[in-house]
Amino acid sequence: MQGFTRREAIGLLASGFCARAAAPQFGKGAVIRTVLKDIPPQELGGGATLFHEHMSLSPDFLPKFTKLLRAQNPQLPAPPAQPASPAGQTYFLEDLDLMVEEMRAASKEGVACLVDGGHPDMGRSLDFLKHLSMQSGMPIVASAGYYTQPFYPPEVATLSEDQIAQELTRQANTAPFGAFGEIGTWDEITPDERKVFRAVGKAHLATNLPIYTHTNFGKAALEQLDIFESVGVKPQRVCIGHVGGLIDPKVEVHKALCKRGAYVGFDRQGGPGDVRQVPMVMALIEAGYADNLLFASDFSNAAQLKRNGGPGYAKTVTVFVPKLKEAGAKEETLHGILVDNPRRFLAFAPKKAAR
């Protein structure tokens, strides 16, 4: 089917809002921390918040990531080629003028806020995100943490769990981070990854920041949640990511995560994988777990930019959501997933004021 036009996307979000019986409730003092300022969750009620995208990465990150992904999953088809930056032009995730235009386009198509899933071990620049948000008007949530073992800085191997937790807490208390993420593992969780997960859990307890993760197509999803719970993290403050890649029509693992209270991330949307993920999302909605769903596209491919003829950063709203609607999802339900769920997930009561 055809994707939504800008008018249709905004109309869906507006009509869904009207259909919902009541707006979500947020705790006393709850804010969503963006790179520019803390904002009340109510301010993001007019559009979709996409909980896992990438607006800043170093040029060498994706080649390293792709090589690792292929090694872990040799059955995967070759990934689509990334358009090369023309001679003399900046890599697109370091091109401020280009990204400002992409953010403005996403805003016009119904996106109210984007969460950036990078951190320094992926080449994320916090200053770039600040300038991008300031010039485009798009609220952006930045994240703290460490990615996966192959990307860890050397000191992670020598620091203790508590030392890592203290460092993450320090970062969260001195910089405008609104979440811990994406915190990742691959097929089997390594000892250092387990240490980092426990440290992130302890840093969450010290700051209240929500946590979202990276899995290798859903592998180790339940174990990730087990580790967080082992240090006292409530599942309701965690989103287990990339579980849309765990293809199971019965969504057994997805249901198990939801039953425990966690969010599940369908966060690589708007492409050929939609045909397998739409039935799983519908199965979770029908099982009563719509309130546990978070959507995003994990955007990082230059071919998908508006400039290059792609759907841009709003593709979750304009490409994936129409397929759910065609499959029978109600507008009220879709509004809840796109607008209300991410606000509940991101909203937290700071233990220290932003600096």
C-alpha positions as CSV (number, residue, x, y, z in Angstrom):
1,M,0.0,0.0,0.0
2,Q,1.0,3.6,-0.3
3,G,2.4,5.4,2.7
4,F,0.8,8.4,4.4
5,T,1.0,11.9,3.0
6,R,1.9,14.6,5.5
7,R,-1.7,15.6,5.9
8,E,-2.8,11.9,6.5
9,A,0.0,11.4,9.1
10,I,-0.9,14.5,11.1
11,G,-4.6,13.6,10.7
12,L,-4.1,10.2,12.2
13,L,-2.3,11.6,15.2
14,A,-4.9,14.2,15.8
15,S,-7.9,11.9,15.3
16,G,-6.3,9.3,17.6
17,F,-5.9,12.0,20.3
18,C,-9.6,12.9,20.1
19,A,-10.6,9.2,20.3
20,R,-8.7,8.5,23.5
21,A,-10.7,8.7,26.7
22,A,-8.1,10.5,28.7
23,A,-4.5,11.8,28.4
24,P,-1.8,9.8,30.1
25,Q,-0.9,10.8,33.6
26,F,2.7,11.6,34.6
27,G,4.3,11.6,38.0
28,K,4.8,14.7,40.1
29,G,7.8,16.6,38.8
30,A,8.2,14.4,35.7
31,V,10.1,15.9,32.7
32,I,11.5,14.7,29.5
33,R,15.1,15.8,29.3
34,T,16.2,17.1,25.9
35,V,19.6,18.4,24.8
36,L,18.4,22.0,25.2
37,K,16.1,21.9,28.2
38,D,13.8,19.8,30.4
39,I,10.2,19.9,29.0
40,P,6.9,18.7,30.5
41,P,5.7,15.5,28.8
42,Q,2.5,17.3,27.9
43,E,4.4,19.4,25.4
44,L,5.0,16.4,23.1
45,G,1.3,15.4,22.9
46,G,0.9,16.7,19.4
47,G,3.0,14.2,17.5
48,A,5.0,11.0,17.5
49,T,8.1,10.5,19.6
50,L,10.5,7.9,18.1
51,F,12.5,6.3,20.8
52,H,15.6,5.1,18.9
53,E,17.1,6.9,15.9
54,H,20.6,8.2,15.0
55,M,21.3,11.8,14.1
56,S,25.1,11.8,15.0
57,L,27.6,9.0,14.3
58,S,31.2,8.9,13.2
59,P,31.9,7.9,9.6
60,D,33.7,4.7,10.7
61,F,30.9,3.4,13.0
62,L,28.6,1.9,10.4
63,P,31.2,-0.1,8.5
64,K,32.4,-1.6,11.7
65,F,28.8,-2.3,12.8
66,T,27.9,-3.9,9.5
67,K,31.0,-6.2,9.5
68,L,30.1,-7.3,13.1
69,L,26.4,-7.8,12.2
70,R,27.3,-10.0,9.2
71,A,29.7,-12.1,11.3
72,Q,27.0,-12.7,13.9
73,N,24.3,-13.3,11.3
74,P,25.8,-14.8,8.1
75,Q,22.4,-15.7,6.8
76,L,21.4,-12.1,6.3
77,P,21.3,-10.6,2.8
78,A,23.9,-8.0,1.9
79,P,22.8,-4.6,3.4
80,P,21.8,-1.9,0.9
81,A,24.7,0.3,-0.2
82,Q,25.1,3.7,1.5
83,P,25.3,6.5,-1.0
84,A,28.8,7.9,-0.9
85,S,29.3,11.5,0.1
86,P,30.3,13.5,-3.0
87,A,33.9,14.7,-3.0
88,G,34.2,17.7,-0.7
89,Q,30.9,17.0,1.1
90,T,30.6,16.1,4.7
91,Y,29.3,12.7,6.0
92,F,25.6,13.1,6.4
93,L,25.5,12.5,10.1
94,E,28.0,15.3,10.5
95,D,26.4,17.7,8.0
96,L,24.5,20.1,10.1
97,D,22.7,22.0,7.3
98,L,21.5,18.8,5.7
99,M,20.3,17.3,9.0
100,V,18.4,20.5,9.9
101,E,16.4,20.2,6.7
102,E,15.8,16.5,7.5
103,M,14.5,17.3,11.0
104,R,12.2,20.0,9.7
105,A,10.8,17.6,7.1
106,A,10.1,15.0,9.9
107,S,8.4,17.6,12.0
108,K,6.1,18.5,9.2
109,E,5.2,14.8,8.9
110,G,4.1,14.5,12.5
111,V,7.2,13.8,14.5
112,A,7.4,15.7,17.7
113,C,10.6,14.4,19.2
114,L,13.5,12.1,18.4
115,V,15.7,10.1,20.7
116,D,19.3,9.7,19.6
117,G,20.7,6.2,20.4
118,G,24.4,7.0,20.2
119,H,27.2,7.8,22.7
120,P,30.9,8.5,22.4
121,D,31.9,4.9,21.6
122,M,29.7,5.3,18.4
123,G,31.1,8.7,17.6
124,R,28.0,10.6,18.8
125,S,28.6,14.4,19.2
126,L,26.5,16.0,21.9
127,D,27.4,19.4,20.6
128,F,26.2,18.5,17.1
129,L,22.8,17.3,18.6
130,K,22.5,20.6,20.5
131,H,23.1,22.7,17.4
132,L,20.8,20.4,15.3
133,S,17.9,20.8,17.8
134,M,18.5,24.6,18.2
135,Q,18.5,25.3,14.4
136,S,15.7,22.8,13.4
137,G,13.3,23.2,16.3
138,M,13.2,19.4,16.8
139,P,13.3,18.3,20.4
140,I,16.1,15.7,20.7
141,V,16.8,13.4,23.6
142,A,20.4,12.3,24.0
143,S,21.6,9.2,25.7
144,A,24.4,8.1,28.0
145,G,26.0,4.7,28.3
146,Y,28.1,2.1,26.4
147,Y,27.1,0.2,23.2
148,T,28.4,-3.4,23.0
149,Q,31.7,-5.2,23.8
150,P,33.4,-4.6,20.5
151,F,32.9,-0.8,20.8
152,Y,33.8,-0.3,24.5
153,P,36.6,2.1,25.3
154,P,39.6,0.3,26.9
155,E,38.8,1.4,30.5
156,V,35.6,-0.6,30.7
157,A,37.7,-3.8,31.0
158,T,39.5,-2.5,34.1
159,L,36.8,-0.5,35.8
160,S,34.5,-2.3,38.4
161,E,30.8,-2.4,38.1
162,D,30.4,0.3,40.7
163,Q,33.0,2.5,39.1
164,I,31.1,2.4,35.8
165,A,27.9,3.1,37.6
166,Q,29.5,6.1,39.3
167,E,30.8,7.4,36.0
168,L,27.4,7.1,34.3
169,T,25.7,8.8,37.2
170,R,28.2,11.6,37.0
171,Q,27.5,12.0,33.2
172,A,23.8,12.0,33.8
173,N,24.1,14.7,36.5
174,T,26.4,17.0,34.5
175,A,25.1,16.7,30.9
176,P,21.6,16.9,29.4
177,F,21.1,13.1,28.9
178,G,17.5,11.9,28.9
179,A,18.0,8.1,28.9
180,F,20.6,5.4,29.0
181,G,20.8,3.7,25.6
182,E,21.3,2.0,23.4
183,I,22.9,-0.5,25.8
184,G,23.7,-3.6,23.9
185,T,24.6,-7.3,23.6
186,W,24.9,-9.7,20.7
187,D,24.2,-13.4,20.8
188,E,25.7,-14.3,24.2
189,I,26.2,-11.7,26.9
190,T,29.9,-11.3,27.7
191,P,31.2,-10.8,31.2
192,D,32.0,-7.1,30.4
193,E,28.5,-6.6,28.9
194,R,26.9,-8.1,32.0
195,K,29.0,-5.7,34.1
196,V,27.9,-2.7,32.0
197,F,24.3,-3.8,32.2
198,R,24.4,-4.0,36.0
199,A,26.2,-0.7,36.2
200,V,23.6,1.0,34.0
201,G,20.9,-0.5,36.2
202,K,22.6,1.0,39.3
203,A,23.0,4.4,37.5
204,H,19.3,4.3,36.7
205,L,18.5,3.8,40.4
206,A,20.7,6.9,41.1
207,T,19.1,9.1,38.4
208,N,15.7,7.7,37.4
209,L,16.7,7.9,33.7
210,P,14.9,5.2,31.5
211,I,16.9,2.5,29.8
212,Y,16.6,1.1,26.2
213,T,18.7,-1.7,24.8
214,H,20.2,-3.2,21.7
215,T,19.7,-6.9,21.0
216,N,20.9,-9.0,18.0
217,F,17.4,-9.5,16.6
218,G,15.9,-10.2,20.0
219,K,18.5,-12.7,21.2
220,A,19.2,-12.5,25.0
221,A,16.2,-10.2,25.4
222,L,14.8,-12.0,28.5
223,E,18.3,-12.2,30.0
224,Q,18.8,-8.5,29.5
225,L,15.7,-7.8,31.6
226,D,16.8,-10.3,34.2
227,I,20.1,-8.5,34.7
228,F,18.4,-5.1,35.2
229,E,15.9,-6.6,37.6
230,S,18.7,-8.3,39.6
231,V,20.0,-4.8,40.7
232,G,16.5,-3.5,41.4
233,V,15.4,-1.8,38.2
234,K,11.6,-2.0,37.6
235,P,10.8,-3.5,34.1
236,Q,8.5,-0.6,33.5
237,R,11.6,1.7,33.1
238,V,13.2,-0.6,30.4
239,C,12.6,-1.0,26.7
240,I,14.2,-4.1,25.2
241,G,15.2,-3.1,21.7
242,H,15.2,-4.6,18.2
243,V,12.8,-7.4,19.1
244,G,11.0,-6.8,15.8
245,G,13.8,-8.8,14.3
246,L,12.9,-11.8,16.5
247,I,10.4,-13.4,14.0
248,D,7.8,-15.4,15.9
249,P,4.1,-15.3,14.8
250,K,3.2,-16.3,18.4
251,V,5.4,-13.5,19.9
252,E,6.1,-15.7,22.9
253,V,9.3,-13.8,24.0
254,H,7.6,-10.4,23.3
255,K,4.6,-11.4,25.4
256,A,6.9,-12.6,28.2
257,L,8.6,-9.2,28.3
258,C,5.4,-7.3,28.2
259,K,3.8,-9.5,30.9
260,R,6.7,-8.5,33.2
261,G,6.0,-4.8,32.5
262,A,8.8,-3.9,30.1
263,Y,8.4,-2.1,26.8
264,V,9.3,-3.9,23.6
265,G,11.0,-2.0,20.8
266,F,9.9,-2.4,17.2
267,D,12.6,0.0,16.0
268,R,13.7,-0.9,12.5
269,Q,10.6,0.0,10.6
270,G,9.7,1.4,7.2
271,G,11.4,-1.2,5.0
272,P,11.1,-4.8,3.7
273,G,11.0,-6.2,7.2
274,D,7.6,-4.6,7.8
275,V,5.8,-7.6,6.2
276,R,7.0,-9.8,9.0
277,Q,6.7,-7.3,11.8
278,V,3.2,-6.0,11.2
279,P,1.6,-9.4,12.1
280,M,3.6,-9.5,15.3
281,V,2.6,-6.0,16.3
282,M,-1.0,-6.8,15.6
283,A,-0.7,-10.0,17.7
284,L,0.6,-8.0,20.7
285,I,-2.1,-5.4,20.3
286,E,-4.8,-8.2,20.2
287,A,-3.2,-9.7,23.3
288,G,-3.7,-6.5,25.2
289,Y,-0.1,-5.2,25.1
290,A,-0.5,-2.0,23.0
291,D,0.7,0.0,26.0
292,N,4.0,-1.8,26.0
293,L,5.0,-1.0,22.4
294,L,7.5,1.6,21.3
295,F,8.3,2.4,17.6
296,A,11.3,3.9,15.8
297,S,13.4,3.2,12.7
298,D,17.0,3.1,14.0
299,F,17.7,5.6,11.2
300,S,21.3,5.5,9.8
301,N,21.2,5.0,6.1
302,A,21.8,8.0,3.8
303,A,19.7,6.3,1.1
304,Q,16.6,6.9,3.2
305,L,17.1,10.7,3.5
306,K,14.6,13.0,2.0
307,R,17.4,14.6,0.1
308,N,18.1,11.2,-1.6
309,G,14.4,10.4,-2.4
310,G,13.8,8.4,0.7
311,P,11.0,8.7,3.3
312,G,13.3,10.4,5.9
313,Y,13.2,10.3,9.7
314,A,9.4,10.2,9.8
315,K,9.2,6.8,8.0
316,T,7.9,5.0,11.0
317,V,4.8,7.3,10.8
318,T,4.5,7.6,7.1
319,V,5.5,4.1,5.9
320,F,5.1,1.6,8.8
321,V,2.0,2.9,10.5
322,P,-0.2,2.8,7.4
323,K,0.5,-0.9,7.1
324,L,-0.7,-1.4,10.7
325,K,-3.8,0.6,10.0
326,E,-4.5,-1.5,6.9
327,A,-4.1,-4.6,9.1
328,G,-6.8,-3.3,11.4
329,A,-5.1,-1.2,14.0
330,K,-7.4,1.5,15.4
331,E,-6.4,5.1,15.3
332,E,-6.8,5.4,19.0
333,T,-4.4,2.5,19.5
334,L,-1.8,3.9,17.1
335,H,-2.0,7.3,18.8
336,G,-1.3,5.6,22.1
337,I,1.8,3.8,20.7
338,L,3.2,6.7,18.9
339,V,2.4,9.6,21.2
340,D,1.6,8.4,24.7
341,N,3.8,5.3,25.2
342,P,7.1,7.1,24.5
343,R,6.2,10.0,26.7
344,R,5.4,7.7,29.6
345,F,8.7,5.8,29.0
346,L,10.9,9.0,28.8
347,A,9.2,10.9,31.6
348,F,11.1,10.8,34.8
349,A,11.5,12.8,38.1
350,P,15.1,14.0,38.2
351,K,17.0,13.4,41.4
352,K,19.3,16.3,40.4
353,A,18.5,19.3,38.3
354,A,19.9,19.5,34.7
355,R,23.1,21.6,34.3
